[in-house]
Amino acid sequence: FLTSLNAASDRYWGARAGGERFLTKDFEAPELVDAVTSAMAAAEAARGGRALRADPVELSDDDVLARVCDILDRKLFEASVTQDVTTIAADVHGFEETVAAVLGSLQNIVDCDLVSVILLDGLATSPEATYVSVAREVSDAHYRQFLDAVVGAIDQTTGGRTSVNELACLIADPSGRLGAAEVEDAPMATFLSMPLRAGGRLLGTLALSSSSPNAFGESALATLRLVAGPAAVVIDHARLVGVRV
C-alpha cells in the first residue's frame, strides 16, 4: 500500500486486506524499491524458489471495468451482510431472541432448508442447546437426517461422542414447515457445518442443510465464512450478558 493514510486503523486494515508493506506518501524512493524487492523475495521464497510465470492476458477497458464492478459489488455485499449480523447486538435484547435473529439473518443470505446453531457447554465438549430455524418445507426424514449429521459434526469438532437425544432442540417454525414436505420429494441432499469461535474459544457449531444436491457452492461458503465470526461474537456477547443479569 502506498497511501497518505497513516492512522493505526489504516495500517490494520491494510494488513487485513493482504498488504505486504505499508508506505505513506512521505516515502523516499529507496524505501519503495526496498519494499517491493523484499516482497518479491518473500513471495519467491514461499514458492520454493520457483519462478512465477503467467501467460499475458489482454483486457479491454470494458473488461477491466466489469471486473472492478464485480469486485465492488461483492465487497458491498460482504459489508452489508456483516453489518446485518453485527447490528443484532444493538437491536435485539435477550439471548434466545439474539440467536433467532442470527439464524434469520443466515437463512436470508444463504439458500437452505434448515439452519442451526449448536452451542456447546462451558468446556466445549458436549451440546448445551441446539437452535433450529426452518426456512422451507422439509420432511420429517430430512429433519432426522439433519440431526444425525449435526451429531457427526459436533463429534468431529470436539472429538467426543454425542447422541441425538443430547441436542435439546429448540425449533423456530412459525409457518409450520417442518414435516410439510413428502419424504420422497425432499430428503436431505446437502449438509454443511463449520465451527463457531469467539475470542479464540470454541463456542459451538453452525449447520445448514438443503434438499437440493450441491446446494452450497463457493459463493455460499465464502459468505458463511465471512459471517460465522461476527455471528459467534454476537451470540457469545448475548450469552455473557444473560449470565451477568
Secondary structure, DSSP 8 states (H G I E B T S, - for coil): -EES--SHHHHHHHHHTT-S--EETT--HHHHHHHHHHHHHHHHHHTTT-----------HHHHHHHHHHHHHHHHHHHHHHHHHHTHHHH--SHHHHHHHHHHHHHHHS--SEEEEEEE-TTSSSEEEEEEEE-S-B-HHHHHHHHHHHHHHHHHHHS----GGGS-EEEE-TT--BT-S-TTT----EEEEEEEEETTEEEEEEEEEESSTT---HHHHHHHHHHHHHHHHHHHHHHHHHHH-
